Amino acid sequence: MMIQAGKGGRCPVGGAGGRQGSNGPYRRYKPTRTDVRHFGAPSTMALTKDHILDALRGVMHPSGEDLVARGCVINIAVCDDQASVRVCMTQGEPNTPQPEKAQLTRMGSVIDATVRGAASEQGIANLQLITEFVDHGGNVVMRLSGGKVTTPESKRPEQDTPQNKDATGVPGVKHIIAVGAGKGGVGKSTVAVNLAVGLARKGHAVGLLDGDIYGPSLPTMMGLDAMEQQVLEGALQPFYVHGVKCITMGKLVDTDKPLIWRGPMAHGAFNQLVERTQWGELDYLIIDLPPGTGDVPLTLAQSVQLAGAVVVCTPQKVAQDDAVRASGMFESLGVEVLGVVENMSFFIGDDGKEYDIFGRGGAQT
């Protein structure tokens, strides 16, 4: 991997300078075995699904069975210091009076206290717990998320007032950096993930937004597949893994079905992710853009104030041409190109030597 800084650009990750290239500071990144990280690998935390299941076996369903035996535990996922739990209960029995709201709230509070107690004992600081009560028709009557009662309608953030309508940035976020590319398959998402995790390891508060609406890869790269998306009072709650707050369209739609949306729909969906996520205080928000120069990059430049952009390419001529167009797009929008990353240029053999099977130095052209 090679990093080329743009004119006047400074990489937020220290030490990205190097020998002078034709257009500025230039550095080749040589990975080592200790650099290899399997994002989303099994957690080494003490908490397991069995801990939560054992705790919920102590909570009784009105039928007399415990919640686990009753089949009310829908999903449990653990990653790093975050756990995601979903419990779903059917109200009463057919043709019988349905429990009152106060009774459901008390039941939800018992479930919340039980799960949080089990998670806290094992050192889990971030818990996403969703408890739903449904009628026999499958309709959600009440939902408790984050210890608060929400209505089924409130889970749709598009009904709420946007947090930010002006191009003044996202509330609480100091710097927003876009990672883009002129074409797909050049490792743009990999660079975005490594940039976010690298900044987090340096002690910064970092968020990562998967802006590739049509082909989101963050669920796989950050190990979010088994996690449940949580919505609290109309705001999307980001996942917290590897020290980074993450949000992705991949957790809001059916993963088995392609998104067949026209430009305005993608435009609106991207705005929802940016504006309606409860990011909190962040030093950096890294946005992984879709490839090309379409609606989403334009929407981003018009809706938030970017600190700069990073362009990713490979040594091949066709990728370089597209990277030039991507850089031109950012410049035309008044966004500074912080640098160009040349990815997949070589591999290191067992003998320790570098082999330039795809060429070298394309980012300098």
N, C-alpha and C positions, 0 to 999 in steps of 0.2 A: 504494500500500500504506500502511496506517495502523497504528500501534502504540499500544495502550492498555494502560498498566500497571495491574495489579490493586492492591488495597489493600495497601500496604506492600511491593509487589513491586518488584524491581530487575532490569532487563534485564541479562544477563551481557555483552552487547555494549555497550560504553560509548557514551554520547551518545544514548540512546534516550528521553531526557526531552524535554519541549517545553512548549507552552502547556497550561494547565490545562483538562482536559475535565471532564465532569460527575462522573466517577468517579476522576479522578487524572491524572497526567502523560499527555500525549497528543502523538503526533507523526505527521505525514504523511511518508511516504518518497517522495521524488521521484527516480526512477531516471535515471541519465545513461547516455550511450553506453558510458562506461568501466565501468559497473556490470554490463553485459550479459556474462554468461559462458556459454559453451556447454559445459556439463559433459559430459565424455566426448568432446570434440572430438579430432581426431587429434593425437597427441603431437608435440612439437617436439624431442624428444630425438634424439640422433644414432643411437641404436640402432634398427635395422630388423629385420624378419624375415629379410632376406637375410644379415645378419651372423651370426645364429644358424644358419641353414641352411648357410652356408659353413663354419662351424666343425664342424657335425655331419657334413659330407661327409668330414671327416678321420677319422671313427670308423667302423670296419669292422664289419659284421655277420658272424657266423660263416660265412655263405654266400659271403662274398667281396665282396659289394656294400657300398657305404657305406649308412648309415642313411637318408639322404634318398632315394637311388635305390631302396632296399628298401621305401619307404613307411612307415617306422616313426615319422615325425614327424607326430603327430596334430593338434597345435594349437600356434600361437604367437601371442601377443597382447602388445602393448606399449602402455602408457598412463602418461604422466608418467614418473616414475622407477621404475616397476614393470613387470616382464615376467613372463608366464606361459607355460610351455612344458610340453607333454605328449608323452612318447615311449612307444610301445608296441611290444614285440618278441614275436614268437612263438618259442617254444623249439624249436630244432632242426628237423628234418624228420620227417614222418610215419614211423612204424615204425623209428625210430632211438632210441638211448639219449638220455635228456634230460639237459641240463647239470646239474651239481650246484649246490647253493645257493651255495657259495663262488665258483664261476665266474660265476654271475649277479650276485653282489655286486660282484665285481671289474669286470664290465662296466658295472654301474650307476655305480660310482665314476668310471670313465672318462668316462661321459656327463655326470655331475654336474660334474666338473672342467672339461670342455670347454665346457659351456654357461655355467657361472659365470665362466670366464675371458673368454669373449666379451662377457658382460654387463658385467663389471667394467671392461674396456677402454673401454667406451662410457659409463661413468658411471652404470650402473644399480645402485642399492644394494639394491633389493628384488626378489628373484627367487623365483618359485614354480615349482618344477620337480618334475614327477611322472614317474617312470619305472616302467612296468609290464611284467612278463613274463607271458605267457599261454600256456596249452597249446593244442593244436589244437582243443579243444572250446570255446575262448573263455573258459575259466576263469582268473582271475588267480591265478598261483602265488606271485608276489612283487611287492611294490610298494615303491619307494623314494621317500620324500617328505621334503624338507628334509635330504637326505643320510642319512636313517635308514631302516632296513628296517622295514616294517610289514606286517601280515597283512591279507588282505581283510576279516576280521571287525572289525578295529580301526577301520575307517573309519566305523562306526556309533556315534556318540557316545552314543546312548541306553543302550548296554551298560555305560558307565563310571559311576564314582561322581561325583555332582554336585560342583562346586567350592563351591557355597554353597547351603545349605538354609534358612537363616534370612533374615528380612527385615532384614538388616543392611547391604545394599548388595552390589555386585559387587566382588570383591577387586581392589585397585589403582585403583579408580575413585573420585574424590573427590566429584563431583556428577552426579546423574542428572536430566535434564530431559525430560519427556514433551511431545510436540507432538500435540495432539488436535483433533478437530472433531466437531460433532454430525452432520454429513452429509458425503458425499463430493463431490468436484469443486470444493472451495473453495480449493485450492492448498496444502493442508496439507503434502504432501511437498516442495513447492517451498520453503516456509518452513523446514522442517526442514533441508533440504540447505543453503540459504543461511545459516542460523544456524550450522550445523556448520562450513562453510567460512569464514565470517566470524570465528568464534572461533579457528580454526586460523591464519588470517592475522594474528591478534593475538598469536600465539606460544604459544597453549595446545595441549596434547595433547588431541585430540578423537576420539571414536568416534561412529559413526552406525549405529544399528540399525533396519532396516526391519521394523517390527512388524506391517505389514499382511500377514497370512498369506495371505489370499485374493487380494489384488491388489497384489503387490509392484512398486514402480516404481523402486526404487533401481538395478537393473541398467541401465536406460535413462538415468536422470538422471545417474549417475556413470560411465557408459561401461564397465560391467562385462560386457557381453554376451559378449565373446570370452574373458574370463578364466576360468580353471579354479579351482574351489573346492578348497582344500587342507586336508587333515586330518592332523594330526601328533600321534601318541600319544593319539588320542581327542579332541583339542581342535580346534575349528574355527579356522583361521587367517584373520583378517580381511584383506580387500583394503586396500591403501593407495594412495589416489588423491586428488589435490588437497589433500594434507596431512592427510587424514582416514582413519581406520581404519573400514572399512565391512563389514557383514555383512547378508545378506538371504536369506529363504527362496527368492527367485527363482533362486538359484544352486544350490539343493539339490533342486529338483523339475523335472519336464519343463515347459518354458515353454509348450508347445503344448497342455497339458491343464489344465483347471480343477481346483482343489482342492475336492473335495466332502467336507468333514470336518464332523463334529458338534463341539459345543463342547469336550468333553474332549480331542479330538485337537488342536484349535487351541491349547488351554491347554498341552498338553504340548509342542507344537512351539515355542511362544513361550518356554517355560522353557528348552528346549534352546538356543535362540539366545542367551538372556541368560547362562545359567550355563556353557555349554560352549564359549564363544568365548574364545580367549586374547587378552584385550584389552591386557594389560600395564598400565603406569601411565598413567592418563588424568586430565586435569583435569575434562573434561566428557564424559558419554555422552548423546547426544541420541537419543531413541527416537521414531520416527515411528509413531504408533498408527494402527490402522484407524479409520474413522469410526464414530460411534455410542457406545453405552455398554454394550457386550457383555462377553464373557468375557475378552478380552485386556486391556482397561484394568483390570478387576478383578484379574486374575492379576498384573499389573504392580504394583499397589498392595499386594498381599499378599506379594509375593516380594522386593521391593527397597525401599529407602528413597529416595523421590523428594525432590529438593530443591525441586521445583515443577513446574508445568505451564504451557504456552502454548496458548491456544485460538485457532483460526483460523476466521474467518467472512467472508462477503461482505455487501454492503449490503442484499441482499434480505431481506424479512421472514421468509421460510421458513428461511433460513440463520441469521438472528438467533435465532429460536426454538430451533433445534437447538443453537446455541452456548450459549444459556442453560442448556439441559439438560446439556450437556457440562460446563459450569462447575459446575453443581450436583452432578454426579457426583463431580468432583474434591474439592469442598468436603466432601461427605458422607464421602469416604474419608480426610479429613484431609490432603489435598494442597493446598498453597497455589497459587492461580492467579497466576502472575507477571505475566500480561498477556494482552490480546486483540489479535490482529492482524486488521485489516480489509483484506482482499485484493481485488484486481480492482475497485476502486471508480472508477477513471478511467484515461484514456489521454492521452498527450501527443501532440498533432498536429504536423505539419511546421512549423506556425507557432509552436511552443513553448508553446501554450496547453493548459491542462488541460480535458478534457471529461468531465463526470460522467455517463457514459452508463448507469451502473448504480446511481447514487445516491451519497450520501456521509454519513459520520457514523454508520452503523449500529452500529459497535462501541461508541459512546458510550451507546446506549440501555440 
